[in-house]
Each structure stands twice: as structure tokens, then as C-alpha cells.
Amino acid sequence: MSKNTSHKRLLSSEKKTILVTGANGQLGMTFRKHEKDYQDLNFVFMDAKALDIKNQKAVDRVFEQVKPDYCINCAAYTNVEKAEKEPEKAFLVNAVAVEFLAMACKAQSCILIHISTDYVFDGEKTTPYTTTDTPNPINVYGASKLQGEHNIKKFLSQYFIIRTSWLYSREFGKNFYRTILQKAQTEKELHIVDNQAGCPTDAENLKGYILDLIMNRSDNYGIHHFSDKEVMSWYDFAKLILEENNIQNTILIKNNSYKTKAKRPVYSVLG
């Protein structure tokens, strides 16, 4: 749960325009927080109200107006459980809309930076998944994100697909970290699953990795894996959260009997 630092100066003097979609989510807000730290970048932030990425005409219009050099797509349908009940909505945001972004990027010679997930894998391995491992999602959310990856590859050669794991922000959005803190204020016992292994990833660190790619003019296009390095269960993560915030009155109880519609990878560590 350490913090990374980022390069603050471009390797060339030309100012670049960065379009950030899904700008009100936890990652988008993290970029907003650090906008002033990057004077060489011109950020254009758009939330779902400013740009509905499911509307192809709206996407094309924004790209024609903004003419971005990079598009960082932070917009996503991320409710793993709900996706099982409404797969068409998950695929619309995570696959169809991503194709609209890819087509717009191609038309404007824009480099797409797209956030994907460890859930494209089935969790059957016992060693970290690499970028050369074959995806095999076991839930609708993972399948929709994988289709989004395919749609990008169909239209673009200059793209970064960044798969990350168990993303959280201490400050922004709805995520496991903030949910545990909220529940610890009112509940004396928290039942947490202990049968899934992954690497909780701080949005601050993912932000730094992405901006390093831009600031360093990386041409290492393709699929990247980025996560923080500590492998743990959700129970372990909850324990760390309580310790970090000096919360001593809440007891954690391991509970692996939760029944969910969506299957989760037992092991989704990225390498």
C-alpha cells in the first residue's frame, strides 16, 4: 500500500491534451486531484453527464472538438454482481462503448489508454498471471471487459490496455477500502471472505503508472499488467485498513459462506 511518485516533465516540450472519461470515478478523481502537478499536460475531464460514451455521435463530436493526444478511459460498469442480472448493460459500457472510443481514437490519431481487470482470468493458476496467459473470464463482468479489449485491438495499433487488480482509493468513489471504513463506524463485527487472493491497488499508484507512460512517451503499446505488489485476501486487506486507521473496536470474522450470483477468480494476482 505504498505510494509511487511520477515524472512531472515531458521528454519533449510539446504540450499534450489528455481526455479523461469517467472523470467522477475513483481513478478519474485521482487524476483530477493531481492535474496541477503536470503543467505540461492539458487535461480535459468528462464525467458521464458531459460525455455519454455509449452514444457514438457524442463520442465523435467530443473527439473532434477536443482533438486529444491521449484518451484515458476510466469509465466502466464495475458492479460484478449486478452484471449477472443485466449483462446487456455491462457489455454496452465495457465493450460497445469502448469500441466507439477506439474508433474515435483511430479517426483522431489519438492513443487510447484503457483500464481493464484481473477478472478476465479464471483464477485457476497458482502463480501470477502474465500478459501472455490466455484469458478465460468466469463472470459477465470479466467477459464484458475482455470483449472491450478485443474491440480495441480490432481498430487500433497504438493503445495501452492496463489490467489492474482490486482497485481502491482512500479518498474517492465506492470501493472496498471506503466501505470497510464506513461499516466500521457502525458495526462491531464485519464478516469478510478469506478465500480469494489478489493485490489491492491504490488508485494513486495506477495514476502514476499511467502518467509515466505519457510523460516518458512510451511506445510499448499493447497489454500491460499493473497492480501493487502485496498478495492478500479480502480479509487481510480489511485487517490492514483497520490497522492503518487505528480502528480497534471492530472485530473481523472470516466468512466464506456468502452466496453470490457471480463467480470470482480464487487467484487473480497479476505479474
VOLUMBA-119726 format. One record per residue: x, y, z of N, C-alpha, C in turn; residue in three letters. Coordinates in pm, whole numbers, padded with zeros to 5 digits, always signed. Layout:
XYZXYZXYZALA
...
! end
This chain:
+00084-00119+00000+00000+00000+00000+00088+00126+00000MET
+00200+00114-00071+00293+00227-00077+00253+00323-00187SER
+00309+00442-00185+00280+00544-00284+00394+00553-00385LYS
+00361+00567-00512+00461+00588-00616+00469+00736-00650ASN
+00584+00778-00700+00597+00915-00749+00602+00911-00900THR
+00570+01025-00965+00564+01030-01110+00657+01136-01164SER
+00703+01116-01287+00778+01220-01355+00685+01337-01382HIS
+00734+01458-01365+00648+01575-01378+00674+01651-01508LYS
+00782+01619-01581+00815+01693-01703+00816+01599-01822ARG
+00760+01647-01932+00760+01569-02056+00901+01559-02113LEU
+00923+01453-02189+01052+01437-02255+01065+01527-02377LEU
+00955+01590-02420+00961+01692-02524+00881+01811-02475SER
+00897+01924-02541+00836+02048-02492+00692+02065-02537SER
+00646+01978-02626+00512+01993-02680+00405+01952-02577GLU
+00311+02041-02550+00205+02013-02454+00104+01917-02516LYS
+00064+01819-02440-00029+01718-02489-00165+01732-02422LYS
-00269+01704-02499-00405+01710-02446-00451+01569-02407THR
-00497+01557-02284-00538+01428-02228-00687+01432-02198ILE
-00765+01353-02268-00907+01341-02240-00928+01227-02140LEU
-00991+01258-02027-01018+01157-01924-01168+01135-01918VAL
-01212+01015-01955-01355+00981-01945-01380+00913-01810THR
-01506+00913-01769-01537+00858-01637-01469+00937-01527GLY
-01468+01069-01542-01384+01155-01459-01432+01171-01316ALA
-01552+01121-01284-01601+01132-01147-01586+01002-01067ASN
-01526+00902-01127-01499+00778-01055-01373+00789-00973GLY
-01338+00682-00903-01225+00690-00811-01092+00717-00884GLN
-01072+00658-01000-00947+00684-01073-00951+00820-01141LEU
-01065+00852-01202-01079+00983-01265-01058+01096-01167GLY
-01114+01083-01048-01096+01186-00946-00952+01195-00898MET
-00882+01083-00900-00740+01084-00864-00660+01164-00965THR
-00693+01150-01093-00627+01233-01194-00661+01381-01172PHE
-00786+01410-01143-00826+01549-01116-00744+01610-01003ARG
-00725+01532-00898-00653+01579-00779-00512+01626-00814LYS
-00450+01558-00911-00310+01586-00942-00291+01667-01071HIS
-00399+01720-01125-00391+01793-01252-00285+01902-01249GLU
-00279+01979-01142-00187+02093-01136-00041+02051-01121LYS
-00018+01923-01090+00120+01874-01079+00184+01852-01215ASP
+00103+01855-01320+00152+01822-01455+00123+01938-01549TYR
+00207+02040-01541+00186+02161-01619+00203+02139-01769GLN
+00272+02032-01806+00295+02005-01948+00178+01932-02014ASP
+00076+01899-01934-00039+01826-01986-00165+01911-01973LEU
-00244+01910-02080-00372+01980-02079-00483+01876-02060ASN
-00534+01867-01939-00636+01767-01908-00775+01819-01943PHE
-00855+01732-02002-00996+01760-02025-01074+01647-01958VAL
-01145+01681-01851-01216+01580-01772-01363+01577-01812PHE
-01414+01457-01837-01555+01441-01873-01617+01326-01797MET
-01721+01359-01719-01795+01255-01650-01907+01206-01741ASP
-01993+01121-01687-02098+01060-01769-02198+01163-01821ALA
-02218+01272-01747-02310+01376-01792-02250+01456-01908LYS
-02121+01483-01900-02055+01561-02005-02033+01477-02131ALA
-02008+01348-02113-01989+01259-02227-02041+01121-02195LEU
-02149+01085-02260-02204+00950-02251-02132+00865-02354ASP
-02037+00784-02309-01956+00708-02405-02036+00602-02479ILE
-02159+00578-02434-02246+00482-02504-02311+00545-02627LYS
-02295+00676-02643-02351+00750-02756-02240+00779-02856ASN
-02240+00706-02967-02129+00717-03061-02118+00857-03120GLN
-02230+00920-03150-02226+01055-03206-02166+01153-03106LYS
-02201+01138-02979-02146+01225-02875-01996+01205-02862ALA
-01953+01080-02868-01809+01049-02860-01735+01114-02977VAL
-01787+01096-03098-01721+01153-03216-01714+01306-03207ASP
-01823+01366-03160-01829+01512-03151-01724+01565-03051ARG
-01713+01499-02937-01615+01543-02836-01473+01527-02888VAL
-01445+01417-02953-01310+01394-03005-01275+01497-03113PHE
-01371+01532-03196-01347+01633-03299-01322+01771-03238GLU
-01388+01799-03126-01371+01928-03059-01242+01934-02978GLN
-01217+01831-02901-01103+01831-02808-00972+01798-02879VAL
-00979+01709-02978-00861+01660-03050-00753+01612-02952LYS
-00787+01512-02871-00691+01467-02769-00574+01389-02829PRO
-00461+01400-02764-00345+01317-02799-00355+01181-02731ASP
-00414+01182-02611-00438+01058-02536-00580+01061-02482TYR
-00642+00944-02477-00770+00929-02406-00749+00824-02299CYS
-00768+00864-02174-00761+00769-02062-00905+00732-02027ILE
-00942+00610-02057-01081+00569-02033-01096+00509-01894ASN
-01149+00590-01803-01176+00544-01666-01321+00503-01648CYS
-01400+00517-01754-01542+00482-01745-01559+00332-01755ALA
-01643+00276-01669-01666+00132-01673-01789+00095-01593ALA
-01847-00018-01629-01951-00081-01549-01878-00181-01460TYR
-01880-00160-01328-01794-00239-01240-01869-00321-01135THR
-02001-00319-01138-02078-00395-01039-02084-00541-01080ASN
-01995-00621-01022-01979-00760-01064-02108-00840-01043VAL
-02174-00819-00931-02298-00893-00902-02411-00852-00997GLU
-02430-00723-01010-02541-00671-01091-02526-00709-01238LYS
-02402-00722-01283-02377-00757-01423-02438-00891-01460ALA
-02448-00981-01363-02508-01112-01390-02657-01099-01422GLU
-02721-00997-01366-02865-00975-01388-02892-00892-01513LYS
-02797-00805-01547-02815-00716-01662-02690-00714-01750GLU
-02658-00828-01811-02536-00838-01892-02533-00739-02007PRO
-02650-00707-02064-02652-00615-02178-02599-00477-02138GLU
-02627-00434-02016-02578-00304-01970-02427-00307-01947LYS
-02377-00417-01892-02233-00432-01871-02159-00431-02004ALA
-02210-00505-02102-02145-00511-02233-02156-00378-02307PHE
-02265-00306-02286-02282-00177-02353-02172-00080-02311LEU
-02145-00074-02181-02043+00019-02130-01902-00035-02151VAL
-01881-00162-02119-01745-00217-02116-01695-00269-02251ASN
-01785-00284-02347-01744-00338-02478-01788-00248-02593ALA
-01918-00225-02606-01968-00145-02719-01915-00001-02712VAL
-01928+00061-02596-01881+00199-02582-01730+00209-02601ALA
-01659+00106-02559-01513+00104-02577-01479+00099-02726VAL
-01561+00028-02802-01540+00027-02948-01562+00166-03005GLU
-01660+00240-02956-01682+00377-03002-01559+00463-02973PHE
-01502+00446-02854-01382+00522-02818-01265+00484-02908LEU
-01250+00356-02935-01140+00310-03020-01153+00366-03162ALA
-01275+00368-03215-01297+00422-03349-01268+00572-03353MET
-01308+00643-03249-01282+00787-03242-01132+00813-03229ALA
-01064+00730-03151-00918+00744-03137-00850+00724-03271CYS
-00896+00625-03345-00837+00599-03477-00857+00719-03570LYS
-00976+00777-03568-01007+00890-03657-00923+01013-03622ALA
-00890+01028-03494-00818+01147-03449-00670+01120-03420GLN
-00622+01002-03455-00482+00963-03427-00448+00984-03280SER
-00538+00937-03196-00527+00951-03051-00486+00816-02991CYS
-00401+00819-02891-00358+00696-02823-00456+00667-02709ILE
-00514+00548-02710-00611+00509-02609-00541+00436-02494LEU
-00570+00482-02372-00525+00413-02251-00649+00364-02180ILE
-00666+00233-02178-00791+00173-02130-00764+00087-02008HIS
-00850+00101-01906-00833+00025-01783-00913-00105-01791ILE
-00844-00217-01777-00911-00347-01775-00889-00412-01639SER
-00905-00542-01630-00919-00605-01500-00855-00743-01491THR
-00820-00782-01369-00773-00917-01342-00883-01020-01362ASP
-01008-00974-01365-01122-01066-01378-01139-01120-01520TYR
-01049-01088-01611-01052-01155-01741-00996-01297-01728VAL
-00937-01330-01613-00881-01463-01590-00972-01546-01500PHE
-00955-01678-01507-01046-01769-01434-01000-01800-01292ASP
-00876-01766-01258-00828-01789-01122-00779-01929-01095GLY
-00759-02008-01201-00717-02148-01183-00567-02161-01159GLU
-00491-02058-01191-00346-02064-01171-00311-02046-01023LYS
-00188-02079-00991-00137-02056-00855-00013-01967-00858THR
+00021-01919-00976+00129-01822-00991+00074-01702-01067THR
+00138-01584-01054+00081-01463-01113+00054-01475-01264PRO
-00059-01419-01306-00095-01416-01447-00008-01315-01521TYR
+00042-01356-01636+00121-01267-01720+00037-01221-01839THR
+00091-01127-01915+00018-01074-02030+00005-01177-02142THR
+00082-01283-02134+00075-01387-02238-00019-01501-02200THR
-00071-01500-02077-00167-01602-02037-00300-01580-02108ASP
-00367-01689-02139-00495-01682-02212-00609-01646-02117THR
-00681-01538-02142-00795-01502-02058-00906-01606-02067PRO
-00980-01619-01958-01094-01710-01954-01189-01663-01843ASN
-01263-01556-01868-01346-01499-01762-01456-01595-01717PRO
-01490-01587-01588-01591-01677-01532-01715-01601-01485ILE
-01722-01472-01516-01843-01396-01485-01869-01294-01597ASN
-01987-01237-01596-02028-01143-01702-01937-01021-01705VAL
-01906-00968-01587-01819-00850-01581-01687-00876-01653TYR
-01621-00987-01619-01493-01020-01682-01507-01040-01832GLY
-01616-01104-01873-01639-01127-02017-01659-00995-02091ALA
-01731-00903-02028-01755-00773-02093-01626-00693-02105SER
-01542-00701-02004-01414-00629-02010-01321-00691-02115LYS
-01324-00822-02125-01241-00888-02226-01288-00852-02366LEU
-01419-00843-02388-01470-00803-02518-01427-00660-02550GLN
-01423-00575-02450-01372-00439-02470-01228-00440-02519GLY
-01147-00528-02462-01007-00541-02507-01003-00582-02654GLU
-01085-00681-02690-01088-00727-02830-01128-00614-02924HIS
-01225-00533-02881-01273-00424-02966-01165-00318-02989ASN
-01083-00296-02889-00971-00201-02906-00872-00254-03008ILE
-00836-00380-02993-00737-00441-03083-00786-00443-03228LYS
-00917-00447-03245-00976-00453-03378-00950-00325-03456LYS
-00941-00212-03385-00931-00083-03453-00797-00013-03437PHE
-00723-00045-03333-00604+00034-03301-00477-00051-03294LEU
-00367+00014-03324-00235-00046-03302-00161+00029-03191SER
-00197+00156-03171-00135+00235-03066-00232+00248-02948GLN
-00217+00160-02853-00306+00159-02736-00233+00097-02618TYR
-00279+00130-02500-00235+00065-02377-00360+00009-02308PHE
-00368-00121-02297-00471-00184-02216-00404-00221-02084ILE
-00449-00159-01976-00384-00180-01847-00477-00259-01756ILE
-00444-00384-01737-00521-00467-01644-00471-00440-01502ARG
-00564-00413-01414-00527-00388-01275-00609-00476-01183THR
-00580-00471-01055-00638-00566-00959-00690-00493-00835SER
-00813-00522-00796-00870-00477-00668-00844-00328-00644TRP
-00882-00246-00740-00853-00102-00734-00930-00034-00621LEU
-00863+00055-00550-00928+00130-00443-00869+00270-00433TYR
-00944+00358-00373-00897+00493-00340-00935+00522-00195SER
-00845+00582-00123-00876+00623+00014-00974+00740+00017ARG
-00975+00819-00090-01048+00945-00091-01175+00946-00175GLU
-01176+00869-00284-01281+00886-00384-01354+00755-00414PHE
-01482+00771-00451-01559+00662-00509-01607+00559-00409GLY
-01674+00458-00464-01721+00345-00386-01625+00229-00407LYS
-01561+00186-00302-01466+00076-00314-01452+00006-00179ASN
-01381-00103-00178-01370-00187-00058-01310-00109+00058PHE
-01207-00031+00032-01139+00045+00137-01237+00137+00209TYR
-01308+00216+00132-01400+00314+00191-01524+00247+00253ARG
-01566+00133+00196-01679+00061+00252-01645+00004+00389THR
-01525-00054+00403-01483-00107+00533-01477+00004+00637ILE
-01422+00119+00601-01417+00232+00695-01557+00276+00737LEU
-01646+00283+00639-01783+00327+00669-01854+00229+00762GLN
-01842+00100+00731-01910-00001+00813-01850-00009+00953LYS
-01721+00017+00964-01655+00009+01095-01704+00117+01190ALA
-01767+00220+01135-01820+00327+01220-01945+00283+01295GLN
-02017+00186+01239-02147+00149+01298-02159+00002+01335THR
-02068-00082+01288-02081-00225+01313-01962-00277+01396GLU
-01993-00360+01493-01889-00414+01580-01821-00537+01520LYS
-01892-00604+01430-01837-00722+01363-01852-00709+01213GLU
-01747-00742+01140-01752-00743+00995-01712-00882+00945LEU
-01799-00941+00864-01772-01074+00808-01710-01056+00669HIS
-01588-01106+00653-01511-01083+00530-01463-01215+00472ILE
-01472-01228+00339-01426-01352+00274-01275-01362+00281VAL
-01228-01486+00288-01085-01512+00303-01036-01615+00201ASP
-01117-01639+00097-01083-01746+00002-01053-01695-00139ASN
-01019-01568-00150-00976-01512-00278-00846-01436-00256GLN
-00752-01452-00349-00622-01387-00338-00601-01290-00453ALA
-00556-01169-00420-00528-01068-00522-00435-00963-00465GLY
-00417-00857-00540-00330-00747-00498-00408-00617-00498CYS
-00452-00570-00381-00519-00440-00376-00428-00332-00434PRO
-00485-00248-00520-00405-00149-00593-00457-00009-00567THR
-00371+00075-00515-00406+00214-00484-00420+00293-00614ASP
-00532+00363-00629-00554+00445-00749-00442+00547-00768ALA
-00381+00592-00660-00269+00685-00670-00154+00622-00749GLU
-00127+00495-00723-00017+00428-00791-00049+00398-00936ASN
-00173+00359-00964-00214+00336-01103-00207+00466-01181LEU
-00252+00574-01120-00241+00707-01183-00097+00737-01220LYS
-00006+00711-01126+00135+00737-01151+00191+00655-01266GLY
+00151+00528-01273+00197+00440-01380+00150+00491-01516TYR
+00024+00530-01524-00032+00578-01650+00035+00707-01694ILE
+00055+00800-01602+00116+00927-01639+00263+00910-01672LEU
+00329+00811-01614+00466+00780-01655+00471+00739-01802ASP
+00374+00658-01846+00369+00617-01986+00361+00740-02077LEU
+00278+00836-02037+00259+00957-02118+00381+01046-02111ILE
+00429+01074-01992+00541+01167-01974+00669+01114-02040MET
+00686+00983-02039+00805+00922-02098+00789+00888-02245ASN
+00672+00925-02302+00646+00898-02444+00663+00750-02478ARG
+00612+00665-02391+00628+00522-02412+00562+00478-02543SER
+00632+00391-02615+00572+00329-02733+00561+00177-02713ASP
+00561+00138-02587+00547-00004-02553+00399-00041-02552ASN
+00339-00031-02669+00195-00048-02681+00153-00194-02656TYR
+00026-00210-02623-00028-00344-02602-00087-00358-02463GLY
-00088-00481-02414-00146-00511-02284-00039-00500-02175ILE
-00073-00430-02069+00013-00417-01952-00061-00470-01830HIS
+00014-00524-01736-00040-00558-01605+00021-00462-01503HIS
-00066-00399-01425-00015-00315-01316-00100-00335-01192PHE
-00034-00369-01083-00101-00375-00953+00006-00350-00847SER
-00039-00318-00727+00054-00315-00616+00100-00457-00587ASP
+00204-00472-00507+00275-00600-00502+00234-00694-00390LYS
+00159-00645-00292+00125-00730-00177+00007-00822-00210GLU
+00031-00952-00204-00075-01050-00228-00147-01077-00097VAL
-00279-01070-00101-00357-01091+00022-00500-01129-00012MET
-00574-01166+00091-00717-01194+00078-00793-01066+00112SER
-00924-01068+00087-01006-00953+00126-01004-00937+00279TRP
-00998-01048+00351-00988-01042+00497-00859-00972+00539TYR
-00748-01011+00476-00619-00948+00506-00623-00798+00477ASP
-00687-00764+00366-00695-00623+00326-00778-00545+00427PHE
-00890-00602+00469-00973-00535+00569-00895-00513+00699ALA
-00817-00611+00737-00735-00600+00859-00636-00485+00846LYS
-00572-00474+00729-00479-00363+00705-00548-00228+00711LEU
-00667-00222+00655-00742-00096+00653-00772-00050+00797ILE
-00818-00142+00880-00849-00108+01019-00722-00067+01093LEU
-00612-00137+01069-00486-00104+01135-00436+00034+01091GLU
-00445+00060+00962-00397+00188+00909-00473+00306+00968GLU
-00601+00284+00998-00686+00390+01051-00706+00381+01202ASN
-00626+00293+01265-00626+00279+01411-00767+00252+01466ASN
-00839+00164+01396-00973+00124+01441-00961-00007+01517ILE
-00991-00003+01647-00968-00119+01733-01096-00180+01788GLN
-01210-00116+01765-01335-00163+01824-01417-00252+01732ASN
-01366-00276+01613-01437-00360+01516-01365-00494+01501THR
-01440-00602+01514-01384-00736+01503-01409-00790+01363ILE
-01305-00846+01301-01319-00909+01169-01338-01059+01186LEU
-01434-01113+01113-01463-01256+01118-01455-01313+00977ILE
-01375-01419+00962-01364-01483+00832-01494-01555+00799LYS
-01546-01528+00680-01672-01589+00640-01669-01616+00490ASN
-01662-01742+00453-01656-01781+00312-01785-01846+00263ASN
-01894-01823+00337-02021-01888+00303-02116-01798+00226SER
-02068-01678+00188-02155-01588+00112-02195-01651-00021TYR
-02324-01643-00052-02372-01691-00181-02386-01573-00276LYS
-02318-01580-00388-02323-01471-00485-02360-01526-00622THR
-02422-01444-00703-02456-01485-00839-02331-01497-00926LYS
-02239-01405-00906-02118-01402-00988-02007-01485-00926ALA
-01945-01570-01005-01825-01640-00961-01708-01541-00961LYS
-01618-01559-00866-01498-01477-00860-01374-01564-00877ARG
-01270-01512-00943-01145-01589-00951-01089-01610-00809PRO
-01052-01733-00779-00993-01761-00648-00856-01697-00636VAL
-00784-01691-00748-00649-01634-00751-00639-01544-00873TYR
-00623-01414-00851-00616-01323-00966-00499-01225-00955SER
-00387-01278-00906-00266-01197-00894-00207-01174-01033VAL
-00171-01049-01060-00114-01013-01190+00038-01002-01179LEU
+00107-01051-01282+00251-01043-01284+00300-00982-01413GLY
! end
